[in-house]
Structures are given as structure tokens and as C-alpha cells.
Amino acid sequence: KRAQVVISAVLCPIANIMARVIFAAYLYILHCAVAVQFNTGDVKLDGDSSGLLEIYLSGNWGTVSHVNFSKGAADVVCHQLGYSGALNFSVANGTLIFRGTPVWLAGPNCTGNELHVLRCKWDESPCNTCDNRNDISVQCNSTRIWDNPYEGYVRLNGASQSNGQLLVYLKGQWGAVCADNFTKAEADSVCRQLGYTDSNRHQPFTGATEDIWLKNFDCSGSEPCFTNCYDYPVNSSWITDCLSGPVGMSCEYDSNNIQPAGTDCQFVNVSSTSVSTSV
């Protein structure tokens, strides 16, 4: 009995500590899982730049059927993920176990120039005659779009392609955007330049280290290019009087609120842009 008491006295505290550690780990994993925000139309591959294609619709991830899938559709997927284009696509038949996920889309009609996969013509209802044996896989070129951006190019640097810190490429350098005078009108224009319909969140971004390029804005909210909303820097000096810090934001694709996308933003003469908003 004494031995049992001794063993209990030793093991019970250890078990209690282990239970607390496991519970803390569970909370941490749960926090990390919910911290990543996905929006309708987000896409992902199960590898770094290649793998099974999935799209986020109706609050869940699902796959895409091989039916009428084309090189143009693959290019749009890769562009949305930040790659310069697609190298190949193939049916995942025989290479993957049955996933049990819905097959969200089939029959794309993409030119390859669309900035977002939902700007292609799809059947957005679940494919009742499709199954996971015919899911599509895509292989993207490993070159990133932002390795050779045009003047005024924007990107969201975050955990998914539709949200993160806003960065803009000016004068050969990437820089952040000040949150002081940044409104939903500016955020909407950024999202349209990226192919989305509008924004659903913008706020100061914590933990950023990039220098700030822009502070003055004057968007109406209808511009398809963010390049029409700000003063082009007259020199290469960074903004030093930004009180709120750099801005972070999130974009969405709302099929009930289709707005023109910024497909021609690379042709805007950014160096001539100017707005009258006072600092």
C-alpha cells in the first residue's frame, strides 16, 4: 500500500502536468488554425507549386473536375497563387486516395488572362456526376510574379492569397502603405487590381518591417487600379510620419457584386498619378 501511495504521489502530478501541456498545445494549434482567414475563391495546391487543386467555396475546401479543364484555367490558378504561369496539368486519377471532398467546379472557360479563377465562367454548383478520381492537379512555374513586377504592382503578403500586409512596387522597390488615410475605397481598388470584387477588412498590420511608400490617397471606390488613388513618390524617400503603421487588408469575391478587374493596370502611367488629398 505504501508503494502504491508513493507511486500515486509521483505519477499523478506528472500526469496532471502532461494533461495541461497537451491541452495548451491543442489551444495553440486551434489558434493557428483559425488565424488563417480564407475567402471565397481562394485556391491552393497540396505542394509548394504543384499538386491537387482545391478551391474554397461555401466555407469549405473542394476539388475541381478535369472536365474541360485547360491550360488557360491552369494559368489563372497559378497567377492567383503568385506564380508566373502553369507548366502542366493532369488528372489526379490513381495518384491520390479517395478524399471524400466535394467537387466544387467543372467546365471552366478561361482565356488565361483572368486575375481570379471565379472570373472564368464556371458551373458553381457542385458537380453531381463528378468524383475525386477525376480531380485535377496543376503544376505551376516556380517563378514568382513579384520577382519581375510592373511599376505599381500590388500584393498581399500573408497566410493566404486574399489577405495580408499590402505591399506596392514603386521605383524598383517593394514598400508598405500607411494606414492613416487608408479607407475601404482604397482597399476595394487594391482588391480589384488583384482580380477580386471588393474588400472585407482593412486595419493596421502588426509585425511589419517594410518601409512605407505611400500615405496620401483619394479613391472613389470604383477604380479598378490602385495606381489611380495615390501621389506617386517624387523621390525615393520613405514615409516617416505614418502614425498608424502599415496597412493590412483582406479581399473577397462576391458573385453578387461583380466589379471590373484591373487587367490593364500595368499600362497605367504610375509616375504621372497625383491626388489632392492633404496630409
N, C-alpha and C positions, 0 to 999 in steps of 0.2 A: 504493500500500500504506500509505504514511504517512497518507493521508487516511482510509483505512478504519480504521486503528488509532485515529485521533483521534475519528472518528465513534463507534466502538465504545466508546471510553473515556468519551464524553459520554452516549451513549444507554443503555448498559447500566445504569449506576446509576439513571437516571431510570426505566427500565422496572422495575427492582427495587423502587424506592420506590412506583411506581404499583401494582405487584402486591401489595405489603404493605398499601397503603391500601384496595384492593379487597377483600382478604381480611379486613381489620379491619371494613370496612363489612358484609361478609357475616356475620361473627360477631355484630355488633351487631344486625342485622336478625333473625338467628336467635334471639338472646337475647330480643328484644322479642316475637317470635312465640310462644315457649314461655312467656313470663312471664304471659301471659293464660290463666287457668285457666277452662275451660268444663266444665259439669256436665250430666249427662243431663237433658233437658227445657229447657235454655236455648233461647231464641228470639232471632232477630234479623231486622231489615229492612234491605234494602240502601240505604236512605236514612235521613235523620235520624229522621223519624217516619212514614215511609211507604215502601212498596216490596215487593219479593218477600219472602215469608215463608219462613224456614228454621228448622229445629229440629235440635238436637244430640242424636243417638241413636247408640248403639253406637260411640262415638268418632269420629263423622263428622257433618258437616252435610248435611241433606237438605231437600227441599221438602215442601209439603203440598198435597194434591189439592183441587180445587174441590168434590169430591163431598160433598154435604150440608153444605158449609161455611155458617155462619150468622153473623148479627150478634152473637149471644151468644159464639161462638167468637172472633170478631174482638175483642170487648170484653176477653175473658180474655187474649188475646195482648197487647193494648195495656196492660192493667193490669200484667201481668208485666214489661213494659218500663218501667213507671213513668209511663205516661200515663193520663189520666182516663177514657179510653174510645176507641172506634173511631168514625170518621166514615163510613167506607165500606170495602168490599172488592170485589174484582173478579178475574176470571180474567186471568192474565197472557198469555193467548194472543195472539201476534202482536206483542207489545211487547218480548219478550226472545229472544235467540238460544238455541238448544238448549244447555242447561248440562251435560247428562250426569250430573247428580247424582241420587241415589236419591230416590224419592218415599216418604217415611217413613210418612206418616199420611193417612188418609182417613176420611170418615164421622164427624165429631165430633158429640157430643151434649152441648152446653154450655148451661147456663142463663144464663151471663153473670156469675154471682156467684162462680164458682170462682176461687181465688187462683193457680192454676197450671194450665197447659194440660193436663198429664197427669192432673189430677183430673177432667177431662172423660172421657167414655167414647169411646175411640178403638180402631181396629184398629192395634195397634202393630207388626204385621208389615209388611214392605214391600209396597206396592200393585203387584201384578204386572200389572194391567190399566191402570195409570196411566202417563203420560209427562209430560215437562216442558212440553208445550204447554198443559197444563191446570193448571199451578201457580197458587196463589192469591197475590194481592197484597193488602196491608192498608194502609189509611191511618188513622193514629191522630190523635186530638185533640192539638194541640201543648201543651195544659195539662198540667203535671206533677202527679201525685198529691200529692207532698210540698209543693206550693205551698199546699195547703189541707188539712193533715193533721189527724187526730184526736189527742187527748191520749193519749200512749203509743205513737204510731205508730213503727215501726222501719223502717230502710232500710239497705242495704249500699252504701256509696259506693266503687265500684271499677270495674275494667275490664269486668266483666260483671255481669249482674243477680244472680248467685248467689254472688258473693264480693266482699269489700272491707271497709272500715272500718265497724264498727257505729255507727250514729247513732240516737238516740232523741229524740222530740219531747215536751218537757215544759215547762209554764209559758210556752208561746208561743215557745220557743226550741229549736233543734237543739243537741244536745250529744253528746259521746262517752261511752263506757262503759269503766271501768277494767278492766284485765286481771288485777289482783291476785288476786281471788277468783272469777274467771270460769271455769267448768268446762264440760265437754261438756253437762251437764244444762241449763245456761243457754243454750248455743249451740243445742241441739235445740229449745228453746222459741221462740227467736228465729226459727228456720227454719220452724217450724210456723205461727207468726204470719204469715209471708210465703207460706205455701202449700206449702212443701217438706215432706219426711217427717222429715229429721234433718240433722245437721251432719256434715261430714267433716274439718274443720280449724278450730282457733282458736289465735291467738297474738298477742303484742303487734304493733301496727301501726306501722311506721316512717313518718316523714314527715308525721304528722298534726298539724294546727294547732288543731283544735276544742277548746274547754274540755270538761271532764269532768263529767257529771251524776251518775253512779251508781257505787257501789263495793260495797255490801252486797247479797248475793244468797242465795237459798235455794230452788233449783229441785229437784224430784224427777226431772225429765226427761220427765215425762208431760204437763206443762202445754201447752195449745195457744196460750197467750198469755204472752209475756214479762212482761207487766204484772203477773202474779201472782207474780213472782220477786224483787222488789226493794222497798226502802224508798222511798216517794215523798219527794222533797226537801221538807223543811218550810219552806224559804225558797229564795230564788233564788241562793244562794251555790254556786259551783262547787267540786268536789272538788279539794283542793290537795295531798293526801298520797298520791297514787297512785304507787307505786314502779315498776310495770312499764309505765306509759303506757297509752294507749287500746288496745282490743282490735280485731283484725280477724278475720274468720272466713269460712267457705265453707259453703254449703248444698247438699244433694243431694236428688234424688228417687229413692227406691228403691221400685220397684213391688212388691217382696217384703216391704216393711216399712211398709205404709200406716198412718199415724197421723192422728188428727183434725187438721184445719187450723183456724187461728184466724180463722174467718169472722165471729165475734162479738166480737172483741177491742175494737172501737170502742165497745162498750156496757159495758165494764168500768169501774167507778168507780176510776180510777187513783189519785186523791188519797187513797183510803182504804186502799191497799195498804201492807202492812208485813211485814217478815220479822224473825226473831230473830237472824240471823247477826251475830256480833260483828265489829267492825273489827279 
